[in-house]
Amino acid sequence: MKLFYYTLAGLALAVAICDAKASHKVTCTDETMRVDIALPSSNVSDDRVYLEGMKGYPNPLCRPKITENLATFELSLKNIYDCGVTRVINHITGNKVFYHRIIVEGEDQNTSSSSSNSNKEAVSVKCIVAGSPELNVSHSIVKRDILPAGFAETEDLNETEIITNAPEPKLSMAIRLGDKLVSGDLNVSPGAHLQMEIALDDKSAPIYGLGVNYMLVTDTKNQAETIIFNGCSVDPFLFENFNTVEGDVLAAKFRAFKFPDSTYVQFQSTVNVCVDRCKGVICTNGQTAFGRRKRREINQSPADPNKVYEVTMTTFIKVNYDENADQNAVSEIDQKIRQLKLTNQKLARNSRAGNVFESIHEAPRPQNGAGQAETITTPAAAAPT
């Protein structure tokens, strides 16, 4: 008799993963991730040891404390948005995985990008906090109770247990200006045409699919606006719906924009990871987010049955006004930001009123017998915590 089991479970550990030679130590608690990294010399300044994509980021919570040849990061696991810590929640085991990457620059930095990159080391660090399982997905084949008359089973049973663990997905988020990657230390002008890409690692891509459920943009101080709501864009002029071909890479085009009191813009995203492929979301403009299929009617979508992980991740861009920028484009972007604020106020009122069917945009249905167009509405839900 053979028993077959398929699980997506993992062990609850606190570990550190490194893809570089830099010696380091990670200490995990329920609230913090402490990373100690040995530096090549005592002359390394804190502007050469930084969180990936956040070089020059001014928040002192995200900068290391350097003592002689040791750099120490204290990253909050409660306020993960402070420094862009990625959180992965396994909805089967209940485990929470937190990870980040730290860049250590060498002493000799040349002007050419190839030389500069060759003098950088990336240290990947990870903490896993144990949780409670939500469901059991084990399946087994067992012997039937009803057997043919005269059936005799051998006493020497060959019993084998086969356990297969699916890989833990690793996600990356990148912003591109043409072919160039945009990070926190590279300025872009308001109105610049950018593209955001969210992708699975090569090992996970054949197994999982992605879907962006929610996205918030903030100046990291006191201003924040929702830009993706229930999988659909709130303002497609500023930020289009995410599309995909195979399901393991999502892409959305958007315009660079900023808030008045900060040059930094942070994108806070909630991404679903599903077995095989996430379900597309039908938006009020007739487009299916995460795909290109169109449909006439829009219904409230139930939770995706294939969802296995929920990933909260962030990225930053630095947007600054350029004297050579197109002032008409800048003015148009500013107007769209004001409209976005009004739309979010409407969403907030609807959430307080409990009206989960209020639409962001109105779209007509086919005309009824009276010759009048009816309004299709999109389900709304409170922002995830």
C-alpha positions as CSV (number, residue, x, y, z in Angstrom):
1,M,0.0,0.0,0.0
2,K,1.3,3.4,-0.8
3,L,0.3,6.7,0.8
4,F,0.8,9.9,-1.1
5,Y,0.9,13.3,0.6
6,Y,1.1,16.7,-0.9
7,T,1.7,19.6,1.4
8,L,2.6,23.3,1.2
9,A,3.8,23.4,4.8
10,G,7.1,24.7,6.2
11,L,9.1,24.6,9.4
12,A,9.0,27.6,11.8
13,L,12.5,28.8,12.1
14,A,14.5,32.1,12.5
15,V,17.2,32.1,9.9
16,A,19.4,34.3,7.9
17,I,20.0,33.8,4.2
18,C,23.0,35.4,2.4
19,D,23.9,35.6,-1.2
20,A,27.2,37.3,-0.6
21,K,30.4,36.7,1.3
22,A,29.9,39.4,3.9
23,S,29.9,37.8,7.4
24,H,26.7,38.6,9.2
25,K,24.4,37.6,12.0
26,V,20.6,37.9,12.2
27,T,18.6,38.0,15.5
28,C,14.9,37.6,15.2
29,T,12.1,38.4,17.7
30,D,8.4,38.9,17.2
31,E,8.9,42.6,16.8
32,T,12.4,43.2,15.3
33,M,15.0,41.9,13.0
34,R,18.5,42.8,14.1
35,V,21.3,42.4,11.5
36,D,25.0,42.7,12.4
37,I,27.3,42.9,9.3
38,A,31.1,42.7,9.5
39,L,32.5,45.5,7.3
40,P,35.7,45.1,5.3
41,S,37.3,48.0,7.2
42,S,36.6,50.6,9.9
43,N,36.5,53.3,7.2
44,V,33.2,52.3,5.7
45,S,30.6,55.1,6.2
46,D,26.9,54.5,6.7
47,D,26.1,55.8,3.2
48,R,27.9,52.8,1.7
49,V,25.9,50.3,3.8
50,Y,22.1,50.6,3.1
51,L,18.9,48.7,2.4
52,E,18.4,47.8,-1.2
53,G,16.7,50.5,-3.2
54,M,17.0,53.0,-0.3
55,K,20.4,54.5,-0.7
56,G,20.4,58.0,0.8
57,Y,16.9,57.5,2.3
58,P,16.8,60.0,5.2
59,N,14.8,58.0,7.8
60,P,17.3,57.2,10.6
61,L,15.4,54.0,11.4
62,C,16.6,52.6,8.1
63,R,20.2,53.5,8.4
64,P,22.8,51.3,10.2
65,K,24.7,52.2,13.4
66,I,28.4,51.7,12.7
67,T,30.8,50.8,15.4
68,E,34.4,50.3,14.2
69,N,34.0,47.6,11.5
70,L,30.4,46.4,12.5
71,A,27.2,47.8,11.0
72,T,23.9,47.1,12.8
73,F,20.4,47.4,11.4
74,E,17.3,47.3,13.7
75,L,14.3,46.7,11.4
76,S,10.8,46.7,12.8
77,L,8.6,43.7,12.0
78,K,5.5,45.5,13.3
79,N,5.9,48.7,11.2
80,I,7.2,47.0,8.1
81,Y,6.5,50.0,5.9
82,D,9.1,52.2,7.8
83,C,12.0,50.6,6.0
84,G,10.4,48.5,3.3
85,V,10.5,45.1,4.9
86,T,8.7,42.4,2.9
87,R,6.2,40.3,4.8
88,V,4.9,36.9,3.4
89,I,2.0,35.3,5.2
90,N,1.5,31.5,4.5
91,H,-2.3,31.0,4.8
92,I,-1.8,27.2,5.2
93,T,0.8,27.2,8.1
94,G,0.1,30.7,9.5
95,N,3.9,31.4,9.3
96,K,5.0,34.9,8.6
97,V,8.3,35.4,6.8
98,F,10.1,38.8,6.8
99,Y,13.0,39.6,4.5
100,H,15.1,42.4,3.1
101,R,18.4,42.8,1.3
102,I,21.3,44.9,2.5
103,I,23.9,46.4,0.1
104,V,27.5,46.8,1.1
105,E,29.7,48.9,-1.2
106,G,33.4,48.4,-1.5
107,E,36.0,51.1,-0.9
108,D,37.0,51.7,-4.5
109,Q,33.9,53.0,-6.4
110,N,34.5,54.0,-10.0
111,T,32.3,56.1,-12.2
112,S,31.4,53.3,-14.5
113,S,28.3,51.4,-13.5
114,S,29.9,48.0,-14.2
115,S,32.8,48.7,-11.9
116,S,30.5,50.1,-9.3
117,N,28.2,47.0,-9.3
118,S,31.3,44.7,-9.1
119,N,32.2,46.4,-5.8
120,K,28.8,45.8,-4.2
121,E,27.7,42.8,-2.1
122,A,24.1,42.0,-1.5
123,V,23.2,40.3,1.8
124,S,19.7,38.7,2.0
125,V,18.3,38.4,5.5
126,K,15.2,36.6,6.6
127,C,13.1,35.9,9.8
128,I,10.3,33.4,10.1
129,V,7.7,33.8,12.9
130,A,5.7,30.7,13.6
131,G,1.9,30.9,13.3
132,S,-1.2,28.7,13.5
133,P,-2.3,26.6,10.5
134,E,-5.5,27.8,8.8
135,L,-6.3,24.6,6.9
136,N,-5.0,21.1,6.1
137,V,-4.4,20.4,2.4
138,S,-3.0,16.9,2.8
139,H,-4.6,14.3,0.5
140,S,-4.2,10.5,0.8
141,I,-5.2,7.3,-1.0
142,V,-6.5,4.7,1.5
143,K,-7.6,1.1,1.1
144,R,-11.3,0.6,0.4
145,D,-13.5,-1.0,3.0
146,I,-15.4,-3.1,0.5
147,L,-13.3,-5.8,-1.2
148,P,-14.3,-8.6,-3.6
149,A,-15.1,-12.0,-2.1
150,G,-12.1,-14.2,-1.6
151,F,-9.7,-11.2,-1.8
152,A,-6.5,-11.8,0.2
153,E,-4.0,-9.1,0.9
154,T,-0.4,-10.0,1.4
155,E,1.0,-9.6,4.9
156,D,4.2,-8.0,3.6
157,L,3.0,-4.4,2.9
158,N,5.3,-2.1,1.0
159,E,4.3,1.2,2.6
160,T,5.9,4.4,1.2
161,E,5.3,8.0,2.2
162,I,6.1,10.6,-0.4
163,I,6.2,14.2,0.8
164,T,6.6,17.1,-1.6
165,N,7.1,20.7,-0.4
166,A,6.3,23.5,-2.8
167,P,9.0,26.3,-2.7
168,E,8.4,29.4,-0.7
169,P,7.8,32.2,-3.2
170,K,10.2,35.1,-3.4
171,L,8.9,38.3,-5.0
172,S,10.7,41.2,-6.5
173,M,9.4,44.7,-7.3
174,A,11.1,47.0,-9.7
175,I,10.3,50.3,-11.4
176,R,11.7,51.0,-14.8
177,L,12.2,54.2,-16.8
178,G,12.6,52.7,-20.3
179,D,15.4,50.1,-19.8
180,K,16.8,51.8,-16.7
181,L,15.9,50.6,-13.2
182,V,14.7,53.4,-10.9
183,S,15.7,53.3,-7.2
184,G,15.6,55.6,-4.3
185,D,18.8,57.4,-5.2
186,L,17.7,58.2,-8.8
187,N,15.5,61.3,-9.5
188,V,12.7,61.2,-11.9
189,S,10.5,64.1,-13.0
190,P,6.8,64.4,-12.4
191,G,4.9,63.0,-15.4
192,A,7.7,60.6,-16.5
193,H,6.3,57.4,-18.0
194,L,7.4,54.5,-15.7
195,Q,6.5,50.8,-15.4
196,M,6.2,48.8,-12.2
197,E,7.0,45.1,-12.4
198,I,6.3,42.5,-9.8
199,A,7.8,39.0,-10.4
200,L,8.2,35.6,-8.9
201,D,11.6,34.0,-8.6
202,D,12.5,31.4,-11.2
203,K,12.0,28.5,-8.9
204,S,8.5,29.6,-7.9
205,A,7.3,30.9,-11.3
206,P,6.2,27.5,-12.7
207,I,4.0,26.8,-9.6
208,Y,2.5,30.1,-8.6
209,G,0.7,33.1,-10.0
210,L,0.4,36.7,-8.8
211,G,-2.3,39.3,-8.3
212,V,-2.1,42.8,-6.8
213,N,-5.1,43.3,-4.5
214,Y,-4.3,46.7,-2.9
215,M,-1.7,49.5,-3.3
216,L,-1.2,52.7,-1.3
217,V,1.0,55.6,-2.3
218,T,2.4,57.8,0.4
219,D,5.0,60.5,1.1
220,T,6.1,58.5,4.1
221,K,5.0,61.3,6.4
222,N,1.4,62.3,6.6
223,Q,-0.1,62.0,3.1
224,A,-1.3,58.7,1.6
225,E,-3.8,57.8,-1.1
226,T,-5.1,54.5,-2.4
227,I,-4.2,53.8,-6.0
228,I,-5.2,50.1,-6.4
229,F,-8.4,49.1,-4.7
230,N,-9.8,45.5,-4.9
231,G,-7.3,44.8,-7.7
232,C,-8.5,47.8,-9.9
233,S,-6.9,51.1,-10.5
234,V,-8.5,54.1,-8.8
235,D,-7.2,56.5,-11.5
236,P,-5.9,54.8,-14.7
237,F,-4.3,58.0,-15.9
238,L,-1.9,58.0,-13.0
239,F,-1.6,54.3,-12.6
240,E,-3.0,51.7,-15.0
241,N,-4.3,48.2,-14.1
242,F,-1.7,45.4,-13.7
243,N,-1.6,43.0,-16.7
244,T,0.1,39.7,-17.1
245,V,0.7,37.1,-19.8
246,E,1.7,34.0,-17.9
247,G,0.6,35.1,-14.4
248,D,4.1,35.0,-12.7
249,V,5.0,38.6,-13.8
250,L,2.7,41.6,-13.4
251,A,3.3,44.9,-15.1
252,A,1.6,48.3,-14.9
253,K,2.4,51.6,-16.5
254,F,2.1,54.8,-14.5
255,R,3.1,58.4,-14.4
256,A,5.6,59.7,-11.9
257,F,4.0,61.9,-9.3
258,K,4.8,63.3,-5.9
259,F,3.3,64.9,-2.8
260,P,4.0,68.6,-1.9
261,D,6.0,67.9,1.2
262,S,8.4,65.2,0.2
263,T,10.5,64.1,-2.8
264,Y,10.1,60.4,-1.8
265,V,7.1,58.4,-2.9
266,Q,6.5,54.9,-1.4
267,F,4.3,52.3,-2.9
268,Q,2.8,49.9,-0.4
269,S,1.4,46.8,-2.1
270,T,-0.6,43.7,-1.0
271,V,0.1,40.9,-3.5
272,N,-1.7,37.5,-3.6
273,V,0.3,34.4,-4.5
274,C,-1.9,31.7,-5.9
275,V,-1.3,28.1,-7.0
276,D,-1.0,28.1,-10.8
277,R,-2.7,31.5,-11.4
278,C,-4.7,34.1,-9.6
279,K,-8.2,35.0,-10.8
280,G,-8.5,38.2,-12.8
281,V,-10.6,41.1,-11.3
282,I,-13.2,42.7,-13.5
283,C,-12.9,46.5,-13.2
284,T,-15.6,49.1,-13.9
285,N,-13.9,50.2,-17.1
286,G,-14.5,46.7,-18.6
287,Q,-10.9,45.6,-18.3
288,T,-9.8,42.6,-16.4
289,A,-6.9,43.4,-14.1
290,F,-4.0,40.9,-14.4
291,G,-5.3,40.0,-17.9
292,R,-6.9,41.5,-21.0
293,R,-10.2,39.6,-21.1
294,K,-13.3,41.8,-21.1
295,R,-16.8,41.1,-19.7
296,R,-20.0,43.0,-19.6
297,E,-21.3,42.3,-16.1
298,I,-19.3,43.0,-13.0
299,N,-20.1,40.8,-9.9
300,Q,-18.6,40.8,-6.5
301,S,-15.7,38.3,-6.6
302,P,-15.3,35.7,-3.8
303,A,-11.9,35.1,-2.3
304,D,-9.6,33.4,-4.7
305,P,-9.6,29.6,-3.8
306,N,-6.1,29.3,-5.2
307,K,-4.6,31.9,-2.8
308,V,-1.8,30.4,-0.7
309,Y,0.3,33.4,0.3
310,E,-0.3,37.1,0.9
311,V,2.8,39.3,0.4
312,T,3.1,42.9,1.7
313,M,5.9,44.7,-0.1
314,T,7.1,48.2,-0.8
315,T,9.3,50.2,-3.1
316,F,10.4,53.8,-3.3
317,I,11.1,56.4,-6.0
318,K,12.5,59.9,-5.7
319,V,10.5,62.4,-7.7
320,N,11.8,66.0,-8.0
321,Y,10.9,68.9,-10.1
322,D,13.3,69.6,-13.0
323,E,13.7,73.0,-14.5
324,N,13.5,71.3,-17.9
325,A,10.3,69.4,-17.1
326,D,7.2,69.9,-19.2
327,Q,5.2,72.4,-17.1
328,N,1.9,71.4,-18.7
329,A,2.5,67.8,-17.7
330,V,3.5,68.8,-14.2
331,S,0.2,70.9,-13.9
332,E,-1.8,68.0,-15.2
333,I,-0.3,65.5,-12.7
334,D,-1.0,68.0,-9.8
335,Q,-4.6,68.2,-10.9
336,K,-4.8,64.4,-11.1
337,I,-3.4,64.1,-7.5
338,R,-6.2,66.4,-6.3
339,Q,-8.8,64.3,-8.0
340,L,-7.2,61.2,-6.5
341,K,-7.6,62.7,-3.0
342,L,-11.3,63.4,-3.7
343,T,-11.9,59.8,-5.0
344,N,-10.2,58.4,-1.8
345,Q,-12.5,60.6,0.4
346,K,-15.4,59.0,-1.4
347,L,-14.0,55.5,-0.8
348,A,-13.6,56.4,2.9
349,R,-17.2,57.5,3.2
350,N,-18.5,54.4,1.5
351,S,-16.4,52.2,3.8
352,R,-17.7,53.9,6.9
353,A,-21.3,53.6,5.6
354,G,-20.7,49.9,4.9
355,N,-21.6,50.3,1.3
356,V,-19.4,47.7,-0.4
357,F,-20.9,48.1,-3.8
358,E,-20.1,51.8,-4.4
359,S,-18.2,52.3,-7.7
360,I,-15.1,54.3,-8.2
361,H,-16.0,54.9,-11.9
362,E,-19.3,54.4,-13.6
363,A,-19.7,52.2,-16.6
364,P,-23.0,51.7,-18.5
365,R,-24.7,48.3,-19.0
366,P,-26.4,47.5,-22.3
367,Q,-29.5,49.6,-22.5
368,N,-32.7,48.2,-20.9
369,G,-36.2,48.2,-22.3
370,A,-36.8,51.8,-21.3
371,G,-33.7,52.9,-23.3
372,Q,-31.8,54.0,-20.2
373,A,-28.3,52.9,-19.3
374,E,-27.8,51.3,-15.9
375,T,-24.7,51.6,-13.7
376,I,-22.3,48.8,-13.1
377,T,-20.6,49.0,-9.7
378,T,-17.4,47.5,-8.4
379,P,-17.3,45.9,-4.9
380,A,-15.3,48.0,-2.4
381,A,-13.7,46.7,0.7
382,A,-11.7,48.2,3.5
383,A,-8.0,48.5,3.0
384,P,-6.1,45.5,4.4
385,T,-4.3,45.9,7.7
